[in-house]
Amino acid sequence: MTALPAVADTTDNTVIYSLLDLAPIVRESNATESFRNSLDLAQHAERWGYHRFWLAEHHNIPGIASAATSVLIAHVAGGTSTIRVGSGGVMLPNHAPLVIAEQFGTLESLFPGRIDLGVGRAPGGDMKTARALRRNLGSSGDTFPQDLIELIRYFKGGSENGVRAIPGHGLNVPVYLLGSSDFSATLAAQLGLPFAFASHFAPDFLNVALDLYRTNFRPSEWLDRPHAMVGVNVFSADTDAEARRLFTTLQQAFLGLLRGTRTEIPPPVDHLDWTPAEQAHVTRMTRYSAVGSPSTVRQELEAILAETRAEELIVTAQIFDHTARLRSFELTAAAMRSMNAARRRAPSGVAGRL
């Protein structure tokens, strides 16, 4: 079976759909079950037509088990055949660029043509965690741009002071820049890299960042035109009411973050006990979400695409019950296939309004 290309062709008006997983640890469960569920989800996603399956680096968060991101990528890639597997993302300031080049060079050597390297500049946790990760918080400047260029240079066959990444040296590992601000958007544009915006949890600067990325984009050896990816929470079920109930799990997680009471992923509830101010905050932070039956989800995804003109949607869902989570992603994939079929039939310039 042939692996999927890093960036699929979207000249026929279609939209790539991919999946972001945080290896969620649900209440009264553990990381072992989480990893088993992540692999099961990836195997299903491969059959449902998802382009890539990404895992995100987070630390010291009770409900997220994907801290050792490279290790988990190997687990998922080893249990799948064609779907691209990668990081969404690795937080580069937590690591020496050489270490990441070696890790992803190893992954690319094990699973040729299937590995993506998405990188970000956030710590993936709070400041106490950043210190535990030995981040140089007292640095007088942000070295992320230089670290990113150093990382890319290792893959291109370069070296730093005579040091090469082995494995990694000369390997084709596609690099994606992740972010939630104008900084990352501008840097991705300058370097000609694909850009993924974390609108599923930090939506405020989405459209500003996308405009900056597209306006300032410089064609590169990797891309001849911008490739924008947009993160979306998708909770789909057979009925709108059932999907809205599943969505309360994510709403509780944001509420806990607001209150400083992070826990494992909670079960859905019939009623949320929150103040009007808390409700407004959670609603704002989760506004790039599609919640409902398949027809409702399709309408809401089409609205997000019309607003953002994204080339790729990367969908995620913190759903308590694994079976319900699988069903949600299955329905979402069906909605995307239906949407793409309509976009193929549409005249050029009309697809964004479907």
N, C-alpha and C positions, 0 to 999 in steps of 0.2 A: 504494500500500500504506500502511496506517495504522500509525504508530509505536505501540509498546507504552506503556501508561500508566506513570507513575513507580513507583507502588506498586499492584500488581494486587490484585484482590479475592480474599481468602482465606476468605470466610465459608462456602464450601462444603467446608471442611476441607482443601483442597488446600494444597500448599507450593510457593512460588515457587522455581525453581532458576536460578541465575545462575553466571557464570564469571569468575574472577579470573586475569588473565594478567600475568606479569612480564617478557614479551618475553625469554625465556631465551636466553642465548648458550651453546651447547654447545661442548664441547672441540673445538678445531681448526675452529671456525666463526667468524662475525663478526656484527656488528650488522645488516648488510644482510640476511643470511639470516634473522636473528631477526625483523626487521620483516616480511619476506615471509611467514614462518610465522605470525606473529600475525594478520595480515590473513586468511590462509587459514583459520586456526582460527576467527576471528570469523564468516567467511562460512559455515562449516559449522555453527557454534553457532546462527546465525540459523535455519538450516533445521531444526535438531534441537529447537528450541523453547526455548532458553535465553532468559531474560527480559532480562538485561543482561550486558554484557561490560565489565569494569573493568580498568584498568591502574594499576599502583602506582608511586609515586615512590620510587626508591632511588638512592643515589649511591655511587660508588667501590666497587662490588661487581662483580667480573669477570664473573659469570654473569648479570647483570641489565642489560637495555638500555633500560629504561623511565624513564630519568632525566628526559628532556624530555617529561613526561607529557602535557601539553596538545597538543604537536605530534603525538605518537603517537595520541592520541584522534582528531585530525582525520584522520589516515591511515586509521584503522580505520572511522570513521564514513563517510568518503568512499567506502569500498569495500563498504559494507553498506546495507541499505534500511530495515529496521524495528527491529532489535534496539537497545535502549538502550545507549549507550556512555558511559563516564565514568571517574572516578578512584577508585581504591580503595587509597590515596587520594593527594591532594595534601597535602604536609606544610606546613600553613599558616605555622608560624613561620619557614620558609625564605623567605617571600615577603611583600610588602606586600599586604594585603587588596585594595587597589585593582587591583593587577596581576592577581590571580586573578579578580576580578570582570570585568575587561576580557577576559581570556583566555577564560573560560567564557561571557561574553556574546557573544564572537566565535563560539565553537563553537555556541552555541544559535542564533545568527543564521544560521549556515551550515547547521545540521541541526536545524530547529525540532522541538521536542517529543521529542527523542531523547537529550538530554545530561543526565547526572547529575554532581553535584559532591560526592564524598566527601572529607572533610578529616580530617586527624589532626594530632597535636601532637608526634610524635617527629621526629628529624632525618632519618630515612631513611638513616642511615649512622653512622659513628663520630664521635667528638668532633673529630678533625682535619678531617673532611669538613664538620662543622657550622661550624667556623671559616672554612673556605674558602668556604662559602655566606654568610658575613658575618652569621651569627647572633650576636646580642648575648648571649653566654654569661655576661657579667658582670652581667646585669640582676638587680635585687633582687627581681623578682617575675615570675610567669608571666602574660603578657598574652594568652594564647590565648583565654580567654572573651571579652575585649573585642574581639580581632581577629575572632573568629567573628561576633559581633554586628555589627561594622562591615561585614563581608563580606555578611551577609544584608541589611543595610540598603541597600547599593548596589543589590541586585537588586529590593528593594521600592520603589525609586524615590527613596530618600533620598540624602543627600549628607553629606560630612564637610568642614566649613569651606567650603562652597560648591563642593566637588569632586564631580562625578558620574562614574560608570563609563559610558563610551560606547565601544563597546556594552556592555550589561549593565543599564543603567538601566531598571527596570520589567519586566525579562524574568523568565519563570517557569523558573528553574533550580533543580531540587530539590536541597537540601543534606542530606547524610547525615553523621553523626558517627561516626568510626571510633576504635577504641581497644582496649586490653588491660588496663584498670584500672577501679577504681571511679570515678575522676575523670571519665573520658569518659562513663561510664554515667549518672552523676548529672547532668552538664551536658546530655546529650541528653534526659533526662527533664524537666529544668527548662524546656528550650526547646521541648519537644514535637517533637523531630526523630527520624527513623529512626536506629537504632543498629546498627552492625556491629562484632562482636567478632572480633579476630584470633586465634581459637582454633587456626588451622592452624599457627601457630608460637609462640604465647604462651598456652597453655591454662589456666594455673594459676588465674586468677580468673574464669573464664567464668561459672560459675553464680552466684557472688556478684554479679558485674556485672549479669547479667540480672535477678536478683531486685531489685537496687537500681533498675534502669531501669524495671521494671514497677511496682514499689511507688510510686515517686515521679513517675511520668509525669503530665504536665499536658497535656490536650488543647490543640491549637494550630490555627492556620489551615491547617497542613499535614497534621496527623494528628489523628483523633479517638480513636485508641487506639494502644498501643505497636506498633511494627514492629521486631522483632529479627531481625538477620541474623547467621548463624554461619558462620565460615570452616572449611572441611573439605578436607583433602587426600584426593583420590580417585584411586586407581590401579586401573583395571579392565582385565581381559583375558579371553580365552576360558577360562582356567583359573586357579585360585588360585595355583599355582606360578609361572606366568608373571607374574601381577600382583605377587607378592612379589618377584620378581627386578627388575621395573621399579622397585619401591619402594626398592631399594638405592641408586638415584641420589639420592633425597631424604635417605636416611639418611647417605650420604657427605657431602652438603652440610652437614647439621647437625654431623656429626663434624668437618668442616673448620672450621666456625664455632667449635666447642668448642676445637679445637687452634690456632686462629688462622692457618689456612692456607686461605683462601678461593681458589677457582679457578673456571674456567668449569664449566658443568654436566657432571659426569662420566658416562661410560657405566655401565650396571648391571654388577654383579659377582656371581659365584657365592658368594663368601665375604667377609664383612667382618672385617677385622683390627682389633679393638677390645678394650679392657679391659672387664671386667664393669661398672665404674663408668661408663665411656663409653656402654656399651650401655644401661644404666639411664637415663642422662640423655637420650639420643636418643629412647628409647622414651617417656619422660615428655613430652618436648616435641612429639612427633608423635602423641600418643594420640588426637587427634581426626582420625583418618584412617580411610578405608574402603578396604580393599585386598583384591582377590580377583576371582573370577568375577562375572558380573552378579547371580546369586542371593546370593552372599556380600556384595557391595556393598550390595544393597538391604537386607539384614538389618542391616548395620552402620549404614547411614544411618537406618533406622527406629529403631535404638537411640539414636542421637544426637538424633533428633527427639523421642523419648519423654522423654529426659533434659532437653532444653533448651526444648521447646515453641516452637521458632523458627518465625517466619512465612516465613523465606527461608533457604535454604542457598546460600552462594556457594562453589563448589568450585574447586579449583586443583590443578595437578599439574605438577611439574618432571620431565618424562619426556624422556630423552635423544633418542630416535628420534621424529621428527615424525609419522610414520605411526602408530606405536604410541600417541602422544599423542592424535591424532585418534580412534583407535579407542577409547581409554579414555573420552574425553568423549562419544563416540557411545553407548557402552554405559551410561554414567552417565545420559545423558538418557533412554534407554529404561527404565532402572530407575526413574527419577523419574516418568515417565509412567505406568508400571504401578502405582507406589505411589499416585499421585494418583487413578488410577481406582478403586483400592480404598478410598481415603479418601472419595471422593464417595459410594460405596455404603454407607459405615459410618454408623451412627447417631451423632448428636452426642455428643461426649465419649469415643467409642471410638477415633477416628482416631489419637490420640496413642499408642495401645497396639498399633497394627498392626505 
